[in-house]
Amino acid sequence: MLSAFKQFFERAVIGNSVSSLTRWGKITPRPVIRRMQEDAFRRMVRRAARHQKFFVDQLHERGLDALKIRRPEDLGDIFTTPEDLISRPPEDFLCRPPQAVFETTGTSGPPKRIYFTYDELEHSARYEAAALWENGLRPGDRVVCAFDAGYWVSSWVTFLACKHLGVFCSAIGKPQPRELYSRMGIYRYNVIVADPTWLVSLSEIAEKEGSFPLKFIMAAGDRMTDVYRNYVQGVWKAPVILGYGSTEAGGGIGMECRRGRGYHVDEFNFLFEIIHPDHEGYGELVMTTLSRRTEPFIRYRVRDVTRFLEEPCPCGAPLRRIDMIKGRRDEMVVMGAGNMHPAIFERVLHDVEGIGENWQVAVRQEGLRDVLEFRLELTNGIEPRRVEQTISRNLETRYPEIWANHVCGMYRLAFKFLPPGTLAQGRKPKRLVDERVG
């Protein structure tokens, strides 16, 4: 039975049957999926042990035999990290000559460069096409993809996904929202694909000047709070479907369906782990690529914090789901206020009048006390004191336990107001930073 399912997926991926791939992906029994993953994991480990210098070095240092590795836990403390990709030459990770390169959107330090062949990009696009088909995309729809192009992989994969579906698509890079809005009626787009922050800016224009009929919106590339999501859905009167992926993954890792919360993850091309989970199951996501041949990653530490959702999705699909991303492992800051994540400050700041979309919260140290400093750009000539009062009130009412630590003197609040544009950091701004020394 396992070999029959594997043969079907090979035919579906190579052929043109995206709808069939979607259908069979929904009915494949979980034990079969798991066995396919285990078999693919063993094959990937053996391939990397023959061709990837980085992985060979890791095995050699620990005296491990690739032929005896059957599951991730057999590798012990062997992981691939973002720091490895930056500190070591690309040749240490390549298993065959590449044909394309893309870069990550890191907020500090050099970018990570990830290499592919054309067939791998087509493969990734086919699975994104299957996810978009499941959410209702059909020939006759007209898609505009406003993901930043440049060296970012997502725009190209979405464009290829639309090609596989025979769907009209304009992959326009990331223009000023006004530029797209002026063309919405001309090209009759009814599906928008873009990152959350950009979508909010586009929706602000549509709220004032009128929206256009949409089937759905797909948002990915950054966190989208419930407040932003509800706002965008309210303006366009269309559902927002969230996708999740990365350049390291070659595009999408998972996507929501219309009926449930959480991302259905692509278990046919990735094996996922959650390491160091807390009492609620939240831990760091780790992925192993199962179908990549050019630059495979064995147990790549994504740094995003999430958990598996164990209850079945109402849609009936057997693929596992992960919860909304809670934050990044490297962005969590433990301080006098408690365990801080960027999501806390998104909620505190979302309805504060007179501040720009660029902001940052820094944890500093003055003597023996932690300082929580809000760095903000003022707009509309608002008085800084009013902003400070609103933020303090929001923090007190929305996070009383954090405010209680402030009242007890465990940390001090501070505010720093900057000219517009000062805090611009690119596609993925680092919202929470720890500047304490030692």
FENHU-V368025 format. One line per field, one symbol per residue. phi: phi as a letter, one per 40 degrees, with the letter a starting at -180 (. if undefined). psi: psi as a letter, one per 20 degrees, with the letter a starting at -180 (. if undefined). A space follows every 50 residues. Layout:
phi = ???
psi = ???
This chain:
phi = .ccccccccccccccbccccdcccccbccddcdccccccccccccccccc bbddcdcccccbgcbdcccbadcccgccbbbdcccccbcddcbcbaccba bbbcbdcagcccbbbabcccccccccccccccccchcadhcbbbbbcdcf cccccccccccccccgbdabcbgbccdcccdcbdcccfcbbbbacdcccc ccccccccbhcbcbcabbbahacbccccccccccccfacbbcbbaacdcg hcbaacbcbbchccccccbabbbbbfccccgcaccbbbcbbcbcbcbcfc ccgcbaaccccccdcgccccbbcdccibdcbcbcacchccbddccccccc bccgbcccaabbbbbbgbbcbbbcbbbcbggccdcccdccccccccccbc ccccccccgcabcabbbbcdgcccbgcbcccbbbbcbg
psi = gghggghghgghhhbjmghgggghhhipqghggghgggghgghgghghih iogghggggghjkqphiiohrgiiidjprpqhhghhhqqhhiipirpriq qrqrkqiqrqqpppqrrhhhghgghhhhgghhghjjpqphroppokqpec jphgghggghghghikppponjbnrphhgghiighgilpjppprqgghhg gghhghhhiprqpqgrppprirqorhggghgghhgilqqoppqparhhik cqhrqqriirqqpoqnihiqpqqoqlqaijipapppqppijqhgmqpomp ohiqpaqqohqqqhiipiqqqqrqphaqhjipppahibopqhhghghhih kppjqriprqpqorpocjpqpoppoqpqrjkqphhhgggggggggghhmh hghhhghijirqqqpppqqpihjpjbhnqohpqojqp.
